[in-house]
């Protein structure tokens, strides 16, 4: 099953701690709201000063599964910021692009991911341009340094698919 999330629809539903409007949310100050969580089932994004607070404020149910975490730094270092992706079910073992995000710039993560950890049978495939254009990485389970994947994928992704 493939589920595509519209960037516009998600931007309209972004919730950032301390921010009143979606327009401001899209350009949130990364120094104070460095950790975000997206609920791919509802399209809601919540950002906060730490991962635990973002999850608490997100409304993501206890049953929601984390499928991937993007890290701004190598080595899964949370100091530079994180972006956690959740959904209600595990990914399947086939590479059928169950979820996708067509523009990482729209959430402040274009050309920013330096390491990635996946969960619940999910892998990610990065594309160096928005809308899945340009070069593509291999399917990645986890990498503490995306610079070591293929031609180097650290700070290069413009869009992503999950499977």
C-alpha positions as CSV (number, residue, x, y, z in Angstrom):
1,X,0.0,0.0,0.0
2,X,1.4,3.4,-1.0
3,X,0.4,6.5,0.9
4,X,1.5,9.9,-0.4
5,X,1.3,12.9,1.9
6,X,0.7,16.3,0.2
7,X,3.3,18.8,1.4
8,X,0.7,21.6,1.3
9,X,-1.8,19.7,3.4
10,X,0.9,18.9,6.0
11,X,2.2,22.5,6.1
12,X,-1.3,23.6,6.9
13,X,-1.5,21.2,9.8
14,X,2.0,21.8,11.3
15,X,2.0,22.5,15.0
16,X,5.1,24.1,16.5
17,X,5.4,24.8,20.3
18,X,5.0,28.5,20.9
19,X,3.9,29.2,17.4
20,X,0.4,30.4,16.5
21,X,0.3,30.2,12.7
22,X,1.2,27.6,10.1
23,X,3.1,30.2,8.1
24,X,5.4,30.8,11.1
25,X,5.6,27.1,11.8
26,X,7.1,26.4,8.4
27,X,10.0,28.7,9.2
28,X,10.3,27.8,12.9
29,X,13.5,28.8,14.7
30,X,15.6,25.7,14.7
31,X,17.5,26.7,17.8
32,X,14.5,26.6,20.0
33,X,12.4,23.9,18.2
34,X,15.1,21.5,17.0
35,X,13.2,18.2,17.4
36,X,10.2,17.5,15.3
37,X,7.8,14.5,15.0
38,X,5.5,13.8,12.1
39,X,2.5,11.6,12.4
40,X,2.1,10.2,8.8
41,X,-1.4,9.0,9.6
42,X,-2.7,12.4,10.4
43,X,-0.2,14.7,8.7
44,X,0.5,16.6,11.9
45,X,4.0,17.8,12.7
46,X,5.0,19.0,16.1
47,X,8.3,20.6,17.1
48,X,9.8,21.2,20.5
49,X,13.1,21.8,22.3
50,X,13.7,18.0,22.9
51,X,12.5,14.7,21.5
52,X,10.4,13.7,24.5
53,X,8.6,17.0,24.6
54,X,7.9,16.8,20.9
55,X,6.4,13.3,21.2
56,X,4.3,14.3,24.3
57,X,2.9,17.4,22.6
58,X,2.4,15.7,19.2
59,X,-0.7,13.7,20.2
60,X,0.9,10.6,18.7
61,X,-0.7,7.7,20.3
62,X,1.3,5.2,22.4
63,X,0.4,2.6,19.7
64,X,2.1,4.7,16.9
65,X,5.3,3.2,15.6
66,X,8.5,5.1,15.0
67,X,9.6,4.2,11.5
68,X,12.6,6.5,11.1
69,X,14.6,9.2,12.8
70,X,16.7,11.7,10.8
71,X,19.6,13.4,12.6
72,X,21.2,16.7,11.7
73,X,24.6,15.4,12.8
74,X,26.5,12.1,12.1
75,X,26.7,9.4,14.8
76,X,23.0,9.7,15.7
77,X,23.9,12.8,17.7
78,X,20.8,14.7,18.8
79,X,22.5,18.0,19.5
80,X,21.8,19.4,16.0
81,X,18.2,18.3,15.8
82,X,16.1,15.3,14.9
83,X,13.0,14.6,12.8
84,X,11.0,11.5,13.9
85,X,8.6,9.9,11.5
86,X,5.7,7.8,13.0
87,X,2.8,5.8,11.6
88,X,0.3,3.3,12.9
89,X,1.7,0.1,11.3
90,X,5.0,-1.5,10.5
91,X,6.4,-1.3,7.0
92,X,6.3,-4.3,4.8
93,X,9.3,-6.3,3.7
94,X,8.9,-5.3,0.0
95,X,10.3,-2.0,-1.3
96,X,7.0,-0.6,-2.4
97,X,7.2,3.0,-1.2
98,X,4.5,2.9,1.4
99,X,5.1,6.5,2.5
100,X,6.9,9.4,0.9
101,X,7.7,13.0,1.4
102,X,8.2,15.0,-1.8
103,X,9.9,18.1,-0.4
104,X,12.1,17.9,2.7
105,X,12.8,21.7,2.4
106,X,9.1,22.3,3.3
107,X,9.9,21.0,6.8
108,X,13.4,22.5,7.2
109,X,15.2,19.2,6.4
110,X,16.3,19.6,2.8
111,X,20.0,18.9,2.5
112,X,20.2,18.4,6.2
113,X,20.1,14.7,7.1
114,X,23.5,13.4,8.2
115,X,22.5,10.1,9.8
116,X,19.3,8.0,9.9
117,X,18.0,5.2,12.0
118,X,15.0,3.2,10.9
119,X,12.6,1.0,12.9
120,X,9.7,-1.5,12.5
121,X,10.9,-3.1,9.2
122,X,11.2,0.3,7.5
123,X,14.0,1.5,5.2
124,X,14.4,4.9,3.5
125,X,15.5,5.9,0.0
126,X,16.7,9.5,-0.5
127,X,16.5,11.6,-3.6
128,X,18.8,14.6,-4.1
129,X,16.0,16.7,-5.5
130,X,12.4,17.4,-4.5
131,X,9.6,15.4,-6.0
132,X,11.9,12.3,-6.1
133,X,14.1,13.8,-8.9
134,X,17.8,13.5,-9.5
135,X,20.0,10.7,-8.1
136,X,18.6,8.2,-5.6
137,X,20.3,6.4,-2.8
138,X,20.0,2.7,-2.2
139,X,17.4,1.6,0.4
140,X,19.0,2.4,3.7
141,X,18.2,0.6,7.0
142,X,20.4,2.8,9.1
143,X,23.6,4.8,8.8
144,X,25.5,6.7,11.4
145,X,27.2,8.7,8.5
146,X,25.2,9.1,5.3
147,X,28.5,10.5,3.7
148,X,29.6,6.8,3.5
149,X,26.6,5.7,1.5
150,X,27.1,5.4,-2.3
151,X,28.3,8.8,-3.6
152,X,27.7,10.4,-0.2
153,X,24.3,11.2,1.0
154,X,25.1,13.4,4.0
155,X,23.3,16.8,3.7
156,X,22.0,15.9,0.2
157,X,18.4,14.7,0.4
158,X,15.6,16.7,-1.1
159,X,12.9,14.0,-0.8
160,X,12.4,10.6,0.7
161,X,10.5,7.4,0.4
162,X,9.8,4.9,3.2
163,X,9.2,1.2,2.8
